[in-house]
Structures are given as structure tokens and as C-alpha cells.
Amino acid sequence: MPTPPSSDFRAFAEDLHARRESLPVGLQLKQSAQQFTDQLLAVLFPHLCRETYASAYEIEAKLAHLERELRRMIGPLLPPATPADAPVRAFFGALPAIHAALLLDAEAINAGDPAAESLDEVILAYPGFTAIAIHRLAHELYRLQVPIFPRLLGEYAHQVTGIDIHPGATIGTSFAIDHGTGIVIGESAIIGSNVKLYQGVTLGALSVRKELASTKRHPTIEDNVVIYAQAVILGGDTVVGRDSIIGGNAWLTHSVPPGSVVVQESQTTVRAKDPQGDDVVYFI
């Protein structure tokens, strides 16, 4: 027979059980959200699909199934007496426009990366496209004021790509992410069309005080801007004007006009090693 648990754990176990019983959401919501995301992207892009659909009718049936699943998942998250039908219908009604926007994103990535050999490769293999795709789904749910669920989608994208985009961020068409690892885009960031970001870019806030939660804390990036690796742009009042270039490692907390080029200047000193001197020792 199994050994009974120690009585020392009884009070703790009862407390954990009470918390589980009081949860307003299903215990499997996180996993269900990830499965929903994978299945929906697989319908939108056959490159990602494990199933074979013999007709448009079968695709329509799959979308209807996913619609029921979304209604089931977000229903308990909504305020009491708030039906899930309206946001679910609105979300699925927006899918054609989301799909069209994602094709433009894939084309922008393909056109801007000499290493990309095809649009299919971008959709299949590029983490930047995956992060953008999940973000556009999450942002629509965020816009429809669905609680918690959009953030689960955003964190799933973060988990699988290393790219952290808050579902509240507003992003225009033909958005390109190259490499992408370490990119952070905050909730109230606004990004125009034809913008390209490289790895490690942060579009963040100057302050993380809780009382600023309902204010615009993150920058605005206008159309046709390129932001190179590790650049940090902070502040809700900071606007990067259209057609600007922000160089790698730049630190920007104020607005710049259209057509700006912002670079981080650095100085490198090269000296000959003294053959008679001691080796340099670094303490880390």
C-alpha cells in the first residue's frame, strides 16, 4: 500500500485544493490556448498543417470547431453574465484581414533578408514570422477586451521564439523581424507600416510604476523605419519619425524627426602588447 502523506502537509494541501476550486478558469487553459493557436495557424497556413483538408467544406468545419473551442475557453474569463458569442464571432470575422496582413508581413521579411530563399521558407522557418502571426491573433482578442487569453498567446510566442510582444501593441502592415531573439515590444507601443526590427530591440517604458498602467508608456515608430540590433527606445512621448534609421546599440528617450539617422558612437583603442609586461587579467 502507498505510504500516506505526512500530516505536516495537510493544512498546506487543503489550502492548495481550495485555491484550485476557486479558480475561475480551467486548469488546462494554458495548454489549450497553445493548441488552439497551433491549430488555427495550421488552417491559415497549410505549411504548418498536420492534417489534409480535401475541400473548402472541411476547412470550414475545422474553423467552426475552433470557434466552439474559443467560446468554451474564454467564456469563464469574461465578467459574469457576459456572453462569449460576440467577441468570438468578431474574432473569426477578422481572420480574413489578419491572414492578408500576415501574407504582407511574410513578403516584407522575404524581401528584406538576402538569406531568405522563398516565402514558404519564411512561413515555415522564421521565428520573426511566427511571433508576428501569433501577435496579430492575440492583438485582435486584446482589442475585443478578452481578458487573460491574449496574454497566453503572447507568452506562447515568447516561449517558442524568444520575441516578447505584448498583445496590446499596435503594429501596421508589412512588419519585418530579422533574427528577432530578445526583441521586447511593450503594451502601448504603436508601430507603423513597413517597419523592420533586428534582434534585441526594446520598445519600452521609462517608468514601470503601476499607476501609469492606463497611460501610453511605450514609443511610437512611424512608417518605413529600420531599427538595428540592441537599440533601446523608451517612453510614451517618444516618436521616431518616418523614414528614420536607428543604429545598433542606440539609446533613445526623446523624439527624432522624419528622416533621422541615430547612431551610438563608440571608441576603440588598439595598443601593442608590452612583451616585458604582465598579461592582462580580467576578474569576472
C-alpha positions as CSV (number, residue, x, y, z in Angstrom):
1,M,0.0,0.0,0.0
2,P,1.2,3.6,-0.7
3,T,2.6,5.5,2.2
4,P,0.0,8.1,3.5
5,P,1.1,11.7,3.2
6,S,2.6,13.4,6.2
7,S,0.1,15.2,8.4
8,D,2.5,18.2,8.2
9,F,1.3,18.7,4.6
10,R,-2.5,18.6,5.4
11,A,-3.1,22.3,6.0
12,F,-1.0,23.2,3.0
13,A,-2.7,20.7,0.8
14,E,-6.2,21.9,1.9
15,D,-5.2,25.5,1.1
16,L,-4.0,24.4,-2.4
17,H,-7.2,22.5,-3.0
18,A,-9.3,25.5,-2.0
19,R,-7.4,27.7,-4.4
20,R,-7.9,25.2,-7.2
21,E,-11.6,25.0,-6.5
22,S,-11.9,28.8,-6.6
23,L,-10.1,29.2,-9.9
24,P,-12.3,31.0,-12.5
25,V,-10.5,29.3,-15.4
26,G,-9.9,25.7,-16.3
27,L,-6.6,24.2,-15.1
28,Q,-5.6,23.3,-18.7
29,L,-6.2,26.8,-20.1
30,K,-2.6,27.5,-20.9
31,Q,-2.1,24.2,-22.8
32,S,-5.5,24.7,-24.5
33,A,-4.5,28.2,-25.7
34,Q,-1.3,26.9,-27.2
35,Q,-3.1,24.1,-29.0
36,F,-5.8,26.5,-30.3
37,T,-3.0,28.8,-31.6
38,D,-1.2,25.9,-33.4
39,Q,-4.4,24.6,-35.0
40,L,-5.6,28.0,-36.1
41,L,-2.3,28.9,-37.7
42,A,-2.3,25.5,-39.4
43,V,-5.6,26.3,-41.0
44,L,-4.4,29.7,-42.1
45,F,-1.1,28.4,-43.5
46,P,-1.0,24.9,-45.0
47,H,2.8,24.9,-44.5
48,L,2.1,24.3,-40.7
49,C,-0.7,21.8,-41.1
50,R,-0.5,18.1,-40.0
51,E,-3.9,17.4,-41.4
52,T,-5.2,17.1,-45.0
53,Y,-8.3,19.0,-46.0
54,A,-9.9,17.6,-49.1
55,S,-12.3,20.5,-49.6
56,A,-13.2,24.0,-48.5
57,Y,-16.1,22.4,-46.6
58,E,-13.6,20.6,-44.4
59,I,-11.7,23.8,-43.7
60,E,-15.0,25.5,-42.9
61,A,-15.8,22.6,-40.5
62,K,-12.4,23.0,-38.8
63,L,-12.9,26.7,-38.3
64,A,-16.4,26.1,-36.8
65,H,-14.7,23.6,-34.4
66,L,-12.1,26.2,-33.4
67,E,-14.8,28.8,-32.9
68,R,-16.6,26.5,-30.5
69,E,-13.3,25.8,-28.7
70,L,-12.6,29.5,-28.3
71,R,-16.1,30.1,-26.9
72,R,-15.5,27.4,-24.4
73,M,-12.2,28.7,-23.3
74,I,-12.9,32.4,-22.9
75,G,-16.4,32.1,-21.5
76,P,-15.2,31.6,-17.9
77,L,-12.8,34.5,-18.3
78,L,-15.4,37.1,-19.1
79,P,-17.3,39.1,-16.5
80,P,-20.5,37.4,-15.1
81,A,-23.5,37.4,-17.4
82,T,-21.3,38.4,-20.4
83,P,-21.8,36.1,-23.3
84,A,-18.8,35.0,-25.3
85,D,-20.6,34.9,-28.6
86,A,-20.0,38.5,-29.6
87,P,-16.1,38.6,-29.2
88,V,-15.8,35.1,-30.7
89,R,-17.8,36.0,-33.8
90,A,-15.9,39.2,-34.1
91,F,-12.5,37.4,-33.9
92,F,-13.4,34.9,-36.5
93,G,-14.8,37.6,-38.7
94,A,-11.5,39.3,-38.6
95,L,-9.5,36.3,-39.7
96,P,-9.5,37.1,-43.5
97,A,-8.0,40.6,-42.7
98,I,-5.5,39.0,-40.3
99,H,-4.5,36.5,-42.9
100,A,-4.0,39.1,-45.6
101,A,-1.8,41.2,-43.2
102,L,0.3,38.2,-42.4
103,L,1.0,37.5,-46.0
104,L,2.3,41.1,-46.3
105,D,4.5,40.5,-43.3
106,A,5.9,37.3,-44.8
107,E,6.6,39.2,-48.1
108,A,8.3,42.0,-46.2
109,I,10.6,39.5,-44.4
110,N,11.4,37.7,-47.6
111,A,12.1,40.9,-49.5
112,G,14.4,42.3,-46.8
113,D,16.5,39.3,-46.0
114,P,19.1,38.1,-48.6
115,A,19.2,34.8,-46.8
116,A,15.5,34.0,-47.4
117,E,15.0,31.8,-50.4
118,S,11.2,31.9,-50.6
119,L,8.0,33.0,-49.0
120,D,7.4,29.4,-48.0
121,E,10.7,29.3,-46.1
122,V,9.7,32.4,-44.2
123,I,6.4,31.0,-43.1
124,L,7.9,27.6,-42.2
125,A,11.2,28.5,-40.5
126,Y,11.4,32.2,-39.5
127,P,10.7,32.9,-35.8
128,G,10.0,36.5,-36.6
129,F,7.1,35.5,-38.8
130,T,5.8,33.1,-36.1
131,A,5.9,35.8,-33.5
132,I,4.1,38.3,-35.7
133,A,1.5,35.7,-36.7
134,I,0.6,34.9,-33.1
135,H,0.7,38.6,-32.1
136,R,-1.9,39.5,-34.7
137,L,-4.2,36.9,-33.4
138,A,-3.6,37.9,-29.8
139,H,-4.0,41.6,-30.6
140,E,-7.4,41.1,-32.1
141,L,-8.6,39.3,-28.9
142,Y,-7.0,42.1,-26.8
143,R,-8.8,44.7,-28.9
144,L,-12.1,42.8,-28.2
145,Q,-11.3,43.1,-24.4
146,V,-11.0,39.4,-23.8
147,P,-9.0,39.0,-20.5
148,I,-6.0,36.8,-19.9
149,F,-6.3,34.7,-23.1
150,P,-4.4,37.2,-25.4
151,R,-1.5,37.3,-22.9
152,L,-1.4,33.5,-23.0
153,L,-0.9,33.6,-26.8
154,G,1.7,36.3,-26.5
155,E,3.7,34.4,-23.9
156,Y,3.4,31.3,-26.1
157,A,5.1,33.2,-28.9
158,H,7.7,34.4,-26.5
159,Q,8.3,30.9,-25.3
160,V,8.9,29.4,-28.8
161,T,10.6,32.4,-30.5
162,G,12.4,34.5,-27.8
163,I,10.4,37.5,-29.1
164,D,8.2,39.3,-26.5
165,I,5.4,41.3,-28.0
166,H,2.6,42.4,-25.6
167,P,-0.8,41.8,-27.3
168,G,-1.8,45.4,-26.8
169,A,0.9,46.7,-29.1
170,T,-0.5,48.1,-32.4
171,I,1.5,47.1,-35.4
172,G,1.0,48.2,-39.0
173,T,1.3,46.2,-42.2
174,S,4.4,44.7,-43.8
175,F,6.2,44.3,-40.4
176,A,9.5,42.5,-40.6
177,I,11.6,41.0,-37.8
178,D,15.0,39.7,-38.7
179,H,16.5,37.1,-36.4
180,G,14.4,38.5,-33.5
181,T,15.8,36.9,-30.4
182,G,15.4,39.3,-27.4
183,I,13.0,41.8,-29.0
184,V,10.7,43.4,-26.5
185,I,7.7,45.5,-27.6
186,G,5.5,47.0,-24.8
187,E,1.8,47.2,-24.5
188,S,1.1,50.7,-25.7
189,A,3.7,50.8,-28.5
190,I,2.5,51.9,-31.9
191,I,4.4,50.7,-34.9
192,G,3.6,52.0,-38.4
193,S,3.8,50.2,-41.8
194,N,7.0,48.9,-43.4
195,V,9.0,48.8,-40.2
196,K,11.9,46.4,-39.7
197,L,13.4,45.4,-36.3
198,Y,16.5,43.4,-35.7
199,Q,17.4,41.2,-32.7
200,G,17.5,42.7,-29.2
201,V,15.5,45.8,-29.9
202,T,13.5,47.2,-27.0
203,L,10.4,49.4,-27.3
204,G,9.9,50.0,-23.7
205,A,8.7,52.4,-20.9
206,L,10.7,55.0,-19.0
207,S,8.8,54.0,-15.8
208,V,7.1,50.8,-14.6
209,R,5.1,52.5,-11.9
210,K,1.7,50.7,-11.5
211,E,-0.3,53.9,-11.5
212,L,0.8,54.5,-15.1
213,A,-0.9,51.3,-16.3
214,S,-3.6,53.1,-18.3
215,T,-1.3,55.7,-20.0
216,K,0.8,55.5,-23.1
217,R,4.2,54.3,-21.8
218,H,5.8,53.0,-24.9
219,P,7.1,54.7,-28.1
220,T,5.6,55.4,-31.5
221,I,7.5,54.2,-34.5
222,E,6.3,55.8,-37.7
223,D,6.3,54.2,-41.2
224,N,9.4,53.0,-43.1
225,V,11.7,52.9,-40.0
226,V,14.6,50.4,-39.6
227,I,15.8,49.7,-36.0
228,Y,19.1,47.8,-35.8
229,A,20.2,45.3,-33.2
230,Q,20.1,46.1,-29.4
231,A,18.7,49.6,-29.9
232,V,16.6,50.7,-26.9
233,I,13.8,53.3,-27.4
234,L,11.8,54.3,-24.3
235,G,8.9,56.5,-23.4
236,G,5.3,57.0,-24.4
237,D,6.1,60.5,-25.7
238,T,9.0,59.3,-27.9
239,V,8.2,59.3,-31.6
240,V,10.6,58.0,-34.2
241,G,9.7,59.9,-37.4
242,R,9.1,58.1,-40.6
243,D,11.9,57.0,-42.9
244,S,14.4,57.1,-40.0
245,I,17.2,54.7,-39.2
246,I,18.1,53.8,-35.6
247,G,21.6,52.3,-35.4
248,G,22.7,49.3,-33.3
249,N,23.0,49.9,-29.5
250,A,21.5,53.3,-29.7
251,W,19.7,54.5,-26.6
252,L,16.8,56.9,-27.3
253,T,14.4,58.6,-24.9
254,H,13.3,61.6,-27.0
255,S,11.6,62.0,-30.3
256,V,13.5,62.4,-33.6
257,P,12.1,64.0,-36.8
258,P,11.4,62.1,-40.0
259,G,14.4,61.0,-42.0
260,S,16.7,60.9,-38.9
261,V,19.8,58.7,-38.6
262,V,20.6,57.9,-34.9
263,V,23.9,56.2,-34.1
264,Q,25.7,55.2,-31.0
265,E,29.2,56.4,-31.2
266,S,31.9,54.3,-29.7
267,Q,35.7,54.5,-29.5
268,T,38.1,51.6,-29.9
269,T,41.7,51.8,-28.7
270,V,44.2,49.4,-30.0
271,R,47.6,49.2,-28.3
272,A,50.6,46.9,-28.8
273,K,51.2,44.4,-26.1
274,D,54.2,45.1,-23.9
275,P,56.4,42.0,-24.3
276,Q,58.0,42.7,-20.9
277,G,54.8,43.4,-19.1
278,D,52.4,41.1,-17.3
279,D,49.4,39.6,-19.1
280,V,46.2,41.5,-18.6
281,V,44.0,39.7,-16.1
282,Y,40.2,40.1,-16.1
283,F,38.2,39.4,-13.0
284,I,34.7,38.4,-13.8
